[in-house]
Amino acid sequence: MNSSQIIELDSKKPLLIDPDRPIYLDYQATTPVDPQVLEQMLPYLTHDFGNAASRSHAYGWTAEKAVDKARQQVADAIHADPREVVWTSGATESTNLALKGAAHFYSGKGKHIITLRTEHKATLDTCRQLEREGFEVTYLEVQEDGLVDLKAFEAAIRPDTIVASVLFVNNEIGVIQPMAEIGRILRAHKVLFHVDAAQALGKVPVDVEAIQADMMSLSGHKMYGPKGIGALYVRRKPRVRVEAQVHGGGHERGMRSGTLPTHQIVGMGAAAELAVQLMDSDAQRIGKLRDRLLKGIQERVEETYINGSMEHRVPHNLNISFAFVEGESLIMALKEIAVSSGSACTSASLEPSYVLRALGKSDELAHSSIRFGIGRFTTEAEIDATIELIAGKVGKLRELSPLWEMHQEGIDLNSIQWAAH
Ligand SMILES: Cc1ncc(COP(=O)(O)O)c(C=O)c1O
């Protein structure tokens, strides 16, 4: 069994860390269900277990009422009409439905799609599938700060472009794309706009009218709701059509069949409402913690680099490269902190993060990066302990690195001819 570890903090009580419950700084991978959300979900697992599609008795009516309320809550959170909300199993499914659904429906108009290189795999892999079906996809480069160049974006639009998909807030580097400007460009060219807002709701104001989104993917578990539930916003005016990808009983106005998971939906609705209510206070508190973490790391550790724009970024994310340290080794050495290198979806492989590569980072720096995700339940003591642990572990790992030693001796590593192998 692992034993607990005590971290001494300046001027504060020591923080006791149970290695089976490391400090959680991976809020972009997932969030815990907020206790207020859970409380609202529970009755729908037991007492109010009815099927919302059972129209002939009170069990069904109770479930239907709960689903309607949640639909309204999600619609209100994004300034939409409840009839524009389609329940799905998460943002992956929403994005599949949006892109495949629109591509299939509008394929007579054109077969070209635009997206960014730094999108989530839910978008990139869906686009790859559409390419296999004969669609053509432009994967636009981003600038060094992770933001798209609007002129390049507009220039990519062709007469046969039917849909463009852009990530509102990036899951790896937290940068916020200029959504209103992108929306304006796409509407002027009559191209449909799909927004992946999985990491945006509760972090920045999300308004489908302000950004002229035609479709928007949302996820419950990124905003303190349960896993396995998401939604797709599909605009009614002007009407957007998507071809169903899941067939069955014709639920969700034929766009997505399957019995509705009432408890999950109730959780998603409650989480969306709470996310909007707490957005400003969460951002303020989390912003202070992020600044504390950054300052602490920069004061204690040399040769660190921030990935992604600091100006156009949510405070919930900090992505830092620690030069001369291999990220995976650092994460392995940091058993007391739960963080991720690159995105959780790619961390199973040793490929450097494609998002960081798209910012022009070298493989070495991309490999040595850590994503810190700060959230609603992060404390100041946890941040201080993290700084302490990072400073200690980076120092130790660098002591073992011959490259670090050469760098300390002032040798220009770029001037060295490495043997090929
Ligand atoms: C930006 C973004 N889009 C989509 C997804 C997929 O969401 P879900 O887990 O709800 O399918 C995620 C989660 O990893 C994400 O961060």
The ligand as an SDF file (V2000), in Angstrom:
LIG
                    3D

 16 16  0  0  0  0  0  0  0  0999 V2000
  -12.9680   20.2830  -26.6480 C   0  0  0  0  0  0  0  0  0  0  0  0
  -13.5700   18.9370  -26.4820 C   0  0  0  0  0  0  0  0  0  0  0  0
  -14.4340   18.4730  -27.3970 N   0  0  0  0  0  0  0  0  0  0  0  0
  -15.0010   17.2730  -27.2810 C   0  0  0  0  0  0  0  0  0  0  0  0
  -14.7290   16.4560  -26.2180 C   0  0  0  0  0  0  0  0  0  0  0  0
  -15.4070   15.1250  -26.1080 C   0  0  0  0  0  0  0  0  0  0  0  0
  -16.4260   15.2280  -25.1540 O   0  0  0  0  0  0  0  0  0  0  0  0
  -17.1490   13.9480  -24.5330 P   0  0  0  0  0  0  0  0  0  0  0  0
  -16.1910   13.3630  -23.5550 O   0  0  0  0  0  0  0  0  0  0  0  0
  -18.3690   14.5320  -23.8880 O   0  0  0  0  0  0  0  0  0  0  0  0
  -17.4940   13.0460  -25.6540 O   0  0  0  0  0  0  0  0  0  0  0  0
  -13.8280   16.8770  -25.2460 C   0  0  0  0  0  0  0  0  0  0  0  0
  -13.4350   15.9870  -24.1360 C   0  0  0  0  0  0  0  0  0  0  0  0
  -12.3620   15.4220  -24.1100 O   0  0  0  0  0  0  0  0  0  0  0  0
  -13.2360   18.1590  -25.3790 C   0  0  0  0  0  0  0  0  0  0  0  0
  -12.3620   18.6090  -24.4770 O   0  0  0  0  0  0  0  0  0  0  0  0
  1  2  1  0
  2  3  1  0
  2 15  2  0
  3  4  2  0
  4  5  1  0
  5  6  1  0
  5 12  2  0
  6  7  1  0
  7  8  1  0
  8  9  2  0
  8 10  1  0
  8 11  1  0
 12 13  1  0
 12 15  1  0
 13 14  2  0
 15 16  1  0
M  END
$$$$
